[in-house]
Amino acid sequence: MKQLSFIGTGKMASAIAKGICQNSVLDCDKIIGTSPGASKDIFHNLTQIPVSSDNSDAMNSHMVILGFKPQVAEQICRSLRPMVKEQHFVSICAGITLDDLQEWLGTDKVTRTMPNTPLCVSKGAVAYCSSAGVNQEETALLHKYFECSGILARVDEGDMNTITALSGSGPAYIFEMVDALAQSAKNNGLADDVALQFSIQTFLGAAQMLSNKLGSPEELRNAVTSPNGTTYAALENFKHNNLREVLSQGFQAAKDRGDELSRGIK
Ligand SMILES: NC(=O)c1ccc[n+]([C@@H]2O[C@H](COP(=O)([O-])OP(=O)(O)OC[C@H]3O[C@@H](n4cnc5c(N)ncnc54)[C@H](OP(=O)(O)O)[C@@H]3O)[C@@H](O)[C@H]2O)c1
């Protein structure tokens, strides 16, 4: 009998599994991953966790992490239903509600999470909500498996799509900004590798200052903004071009898409 299964062994499942194995939370031979295609081989190479192409091999664990895309969630969950016993199902599918999971799987031992890929470097931010059948012991295990790779917080289910737009999709916003700033430096003649390295280090350093509570975002921004200086010039330009509005609209698009997925719009 395994302790933990992954049905779907793609990028997000790999990030979660890597954190659990690297931090020695669970031996990899107590875990199994299943998927129909080639992703399970990448998953195995990354984690040494045994894999199979038969989802039923994943159904004898205490906890089953559902790591496939929301668009195929109903079909896969319904196919698992005849094998549902006392497992605790933990979905990472964006937008799929607890009600849907309970109906498709035929159990009230379900948890809905929203993880993010920085889990793979132990800087994850994971939110979750659970249905009534999930007991304290199962919740404690959930904390153990996710907190080894970052922060975990219980939220109201109504906040899950907002969390998705913030921390679930958020790493992609940061990658986009790192790339855009590096590109601007390259346009001014800086060598490619120096531009990227300095852009990355700037995000890392700024995030660390915030994390160390050296000030609020506003205080720290003001501290590096001299009147009529270079930072001031950039920030005035951002204001003129409504950077905050652009970010807010992107965020809202992600939130709205999560709401659509929750309503079953594929
Ligand atoms: N990526 C993120 O940053 C992120 C963040 C938060 C939440 N999520 C959520 O995480 C989930 C997975 O996303 P991802 O980015 O990891 O996608 P992905 O890399 O494309 O992985 C999808 C996985 O689903 C598997 N799969 C497809 N059909 C299956 C079936 N019938 N039975 C079992 N497994 C099946 C695929 O297997 P094969 O490829 O081997 O066929 C693959 O391993 C999504 O629901 C997404 O909403 C992702």
The ligand as a MOL file (V3000), in Angstrom:
LIG
                    3D

  0  0  0     0  0            999 V3000
M  V30 BEGIN CTAB
M  V30 COUNTS 48 52 0 0 0
M  V30 BEGIN ATOM
M  V30 1 N 1.4320 25.0580 -13.8510 0
M  V30 2 C 1.0750 25.8610 -12.8740 0
M  V30 3 O 1.7250 26.8510 -12.5750 0
M  V30 4 C -0.1520 25.5620 -12.0640 0
M  V30 5 C -0.3930 26.3260 -10.9190 0
M  V30 6 C -1.4980 26.0060 -10.1400 0
M  V30 7 C -2.3500 24.9820 -10.5160 0
M  V30 8 N -2.0940 24.2900 -11.6490 0 CHG=1
M  V30 9 C -3.0190 23.2170 -12.0110 0
M  V30 10 O -2.2850 22.0310 -12.0550 0
M  V30 11 C -2.9080 21.1470 -12.9820 0
M  V30 12 C -1.8430 20.5580 -13.8770 0
M  V30 13 O -1.1930 21.5970 -14.5800 0
M  V30 14 P 0.2590 21.3940 -15.1770 0
M  V30 15 O 0.7530 22.7430 -15.5390 0
M  V30 16 O 1.0610 20.5340 -14.2750 0 CHG=-1
M  V30 17 O -0.1340 20.5980 -16.5220 0
M  V30 18 P 0.6820 19.5170 -17.3480 0
M  V30 19 O 2.1500 19.6810 -17.1070 0
M  V30 20 O 0.1810 19.5790 -18.7350 0
M  V30 21 O 0.2320 18.1420 -16.6900 0
M  V30 22 C -1.0100 17.5400 -16.9420 0
M  V30 23 C -0.8860 16.0950 -16.5470 0
M  V30 24 O -2.1570 15.4550 -16.6950 0
M  V30 25 C -1.8880 14.1420 -17.1960 0
M  V30 26 N -3.0760 13.4990 -17.7420 0
M  V30 27 C -3.7450 13.7850 -18.8940 0
M  V30 28 N -4.7490 12.8910 -19.0560 0
M  V30 29 C -4.7110 12.0320 -17.9780 0
M  V30 30 C -5.4630 10.8940 -17.5740 0
M  V30 31 N -6.4910 10.4340 -18.2870 0
M  V30 32 N -5.1120 10.2750 -16.4390 0
M  V30 33 C -4.0700 10.6910 -15.6900 0
M  V30 34 N -3.3220 11.7780 -16.0170 0
M  V30 35 C -3.6370 12.4310 -17.1610 0
M  V30 36 C -0.8030 14.3960 -18.2230 0
M  V30 37 O -0.1890 13.1690 -18.5840 0
M  V30 38 P 0.6800 12.9380 -19.9340 0
M  V30 39 O 1.2670 14.2570 -20.3190 0
M  V30 40 O 1.7050 11.9510 -19.4920 0
M  V30 41 O -0.2710 12.4100 -20.9420 0
M  V30 42 C 0.1150 15.2950 -17.3960 0
M  V30 43 O 0.9170 14.5260 -16.5490 0
M  V30 44 C -3.9590 21.9400 -13.7490 0
M  V30 45 O -5.2300 21.5380 -13.3270 0
M  V30 46 C -3.6840 23.3750 -13.3710 0
M  V30 47 O -4.8760 24.0930 -13.2800 0
M  V30 48 C -1.0150 24.5430 -12.4230 0
M  V30 END ATOM
M  V30 BEGIN BOND
M  V30 1 1 1 2
M  V30 2 2 2 3
M  V30 3 1 2 4
M  V30 4 1 4 5
M  V30 5 2 4 48
M  V30 6 2 5 6
M  V30 7 1 6 7
M  V30 8 2 7 8
M  V30 9 1 8 9
M  V30 10 1 8 48
M  V30 11 1 9 10
M  V30 12 1 9 46
M  V30 13 1 10 11
M  V30 14 1 11 12
M  V30 15 1 11 44
M  V30 16 1 12 13
M  V30 17 1 13 14
M  V30 18 2 14 15
M  V30 19 1 14 16
M  V30 20 1 14 17
M  V30 21 1 17 18
M  V30 22 2 18 19
M  V30 23 1 18 20
M  V30 24 1 18 21
M  V30 25 1 21 22
M  V30 26 1 22 23
M  V30 27 1 23 24
M  V30 28 1 23 42
M  V30 29 1 24 25
M  V30 30 1 25 26
M  V30 31 1 25 36
M  V30 32 1 26 27
M  V30 33 1 26 35
M  V30 34 2 27 28
M  V30 35 1 28 29
M  V30 36 1 29 30
M  V30 37 2 29 35
M  V30 38 1 30 31
M  V30 39 2 30 32
M  V30 40 1 32 33
M  V30 41 2 33 34
M  V30 42 1 34 35
M  V30 43 1 36 37
M  V30 44 1 36 42
M  V30 45 1 37 38
M  V30 46 2 38 39
M  V30 47 1 38 40
M  V30 48 1 38 41
M  V30 49 1 42 43
M  V30 50 1 44 45
M  V30 51 1 44 46
M  V30 52 1 46 47
M  V30 END BOND
M  V30 END CTAB
M  END
